């Protein structure tokens, strides 16, 4: 067998299957990831905002946008 294009790593595939997202707390600066059963989201007609309780300080942290 010959690989033409390398796929995602095992860790990346597991994160996709868990619908894992990264969050950043504006209060304490903590960056963490959470599975889909650990975060919540608000949705309007255009935007979806994901948020989760920060494991460090307990405040709401919002999804870290890819730069």
C-alpha positions in Angstrom: 0.0 0.0 0.0 1.2 3.5 -0.8 0.0 6.6 0.9 -0.6 9.5 -1.6 -1.6 12.1 1.0 -1.1 11.7 4.7 -4.4 12.0 6.7 -5.1 13.4 10.1 -3.4 12.0 13.2 -5.3 9.7 15.6 -5.6 12.5 18.1 -7.1 14.9 15.6 -9.6 12.3 14.4 -10.7 11.6 18.0 -11.1 15.3 18.6 -13.3 15.6 15.5 -15.4 12.7 16.6 -15.9 14.2 20.0 -16.7 17.6 18.5 -14.0 19.1 20.7 -13.5 22.8 20.7 -10.9 25.1 22.3 -11.8 27.9 24.6 -10.0 30.9 26.1 -11.0 32.6 29.3 -10.8 36.4 29.1 -10.6 36.7 32.9 -7.7 34.4 33.8 -6.2 33.6 30.4 -6.7 29.9 30.7 -6.9 28.0 27.3 -8.5 24.6 27.4 -10.5 22.2 25.2 -13.9 20.7 25.9 -16.0 18.0 24.4 -19.5 18.6 23.0 -21.1 17.4 26.3 -19.1 20.0 28.3 -19.9 23.2 26.4 -23.0 25.1 25.5 -23.9 27.4 22.6 -26.2 30.2 21.7 -27.4 30.6 18.2 -29.1 33.3 16.2 -29.9 33.6 12.5 -26.3 34.1 11.5 -23.9 33.3 14.4 -23.3 30.5 16.8 -21.4 31.3 20.0 -19.9 28.4 22.0 -19.0 28.9 25.7 -17.9 26.8 28.6 -17.2 27.2 32.3 -13.5 27.8 32.8 -11.9 25.0 34.9 -9.5 27.5 36.5 -11.7 30.4 37.6 -15.3 29.3 36.9 -16.2 32.2 34.6 -17.6 31.7 31.1 -14.9 31.2 28.5 -15.7 31.6 24.8 -14.5 29.5 21.8 -11.0 30.3 20.7 -11.1 31.3 17.0 -8.5 30.0 14.7 -6.2 32.7 13.5 
